[in-house]
C-alpha cells in the first residue's frame, strides 16, 4: 500500500496533518481532491499553510509543489474561496 510519504511533495508532517483530519488513504485524498482535503485539515485544527494545498495538488497530478504554486495558484485559491463561502452559507 502506498503511503502519503511515498507521494511527491509529502513528508511525515503532511501525512500527520492529513491523518489528524481523518484522511488516511491516498484514495480518500483523491476522492476529496486537494482543495476539500485542505479545508478538512484546516477545520480539524491543522496549522497548514497554502504549501500543503500546493503539495496535495502536486501529489495528485504528479507535479512538484512549486510548479503547482506557479501555474495553478489562482485557480486553486478561487476554488478554496468558493468552498469556504458555501460552507458558511
VMD Tcl script that draws the C-alpha trace (Angstrom):
set ca {
  {0.00 0.00 0.00}
  {1.35 3.40 -0.95}
  {1.86 5.81 1.92}
  {1.38 9.57 1.70}
  {5.11 10.00 2.28}
  {5.72 7.98 -0.91}
  {3.93 10.64 -2.96}
  {5.88 13.58 -4.36}
  {5.84 16.67 -2.13}
  {4.85 14.80 1.05}
  {6.71 14.24 4.25}
  {5.80 12.96 7.69}
  {4.33 16.30 8.83}
  {1.97 16.46 5.84}
  {0.91 12.87 6.45}
  {0.27 13.60 10.12}
  {-1.93 16.61 9.30}
  {-3.99 14.57 6.84}
  {-4.44 11.70 9.27}
  {-5.50 14.06 12.07}
  {-8.16 15.36 9.68}
  {-9.46 11.84 9.05}
  {-7.78 11.35 5.69}
  {-5.93 8.04 5.98}
  {-5.55 6.80 2.42}
  {-4.47 8.17 -0.90}
  {-7.84 7.06 -2.26}
  {-9.59 9.32 0.26}
  {-7.33 12.18 -0.80}
  {-8.16 11.56 -4.47}
  {-11.90 11.44 -3.73}
  {-11.79 14.70 -1.78}
  {-9.40 16.50 -4.09}
  {-6.72 18.87 -2.88}
  {-8.99 21.81 -2.02}
  {-11.54 19.84 0.03}
  {-8.75 17.94 1.77}
  {-7.00 21.21 2.62}
  {-10.23 22.62 4.09}
  {-10.72 19.45 6.09}
  {-7.20 19.78 7.54}
  {-7.88 23.42 8.44}
  {-11.25 22.56 10.02}
  {-9.59 19.94 12.22}
  {-7.17 22.49 13.63}
  {-4.29 21.74 11.33}
  {-1.79 24.55 11.13}
  {-1.48 24.14 7.38}
  {-0.05 26.76 5.10}
  {-1.02 27.04 1.46}
  {2.09 25.00 0.71}
  {0.11 21.94 1.84}
  {-2.53 22.75 -0.77}
  {0.13 23.07 -3.47}
  {1.75 19.83 -2.26}
  {-1.52 17.88 -2.34}
  {-2.43 19.13 -5.80}
  {1.07 18.32 -7.00}
  {0.94 14.84 -5.49}
  {-2.40 14.16 -7.16}
  {-1.25 15.48 -10.52}
  {2.34 14.18 -10.40}
  {3.97 17.61 -10.30}
  {6.30 19.44 -7.95}
  {4.50 21.73 -5.48}
  {6.41 24.78 -6.77}
  {5.11 24.17 -10.29}
  {1.56 23.98 -8.91}
  {2.08 27.19 -6.93}
  {3.34 28.95 -10.03}
  {0.79 27.73 -12.57}
  {-2.36 26.81 -10.61}
  {-2.29 29.20 -7.64}
  {-5.15 31.45 -8.78}
  {-7.43 28.58 -9.79}
  {-6.88 26.73 -6.51}
  {-7.39 29.87 -4.44}
  {-10.65 30.60 -6.25}
  {-11.86 27.04 -5.62}
  {-10.87 27.40 -1.99}
  {-12.75 30.68 -1.65}
  {-15.85 29.20 -3.28}
  {-15.84 26.18 -0.96}
  {-15.31 28.35 2.11}
  {-18.23 30.57 1.11}
  {-20.54 27.62 0.51}
  {-19.59 26.01 3.82}
  {-20.51 29.23 5.68}
  {-23.86 29.53 3.93}
}
mol new
graphics top color blue
foreach p $ca { graphics top sphere $p radius 0.5 }
foreach p [lrange $ca 0 end-1] q [lrange $ca 1 end] { graphics top cylinder $p $q radius 0.2 }
display resetview
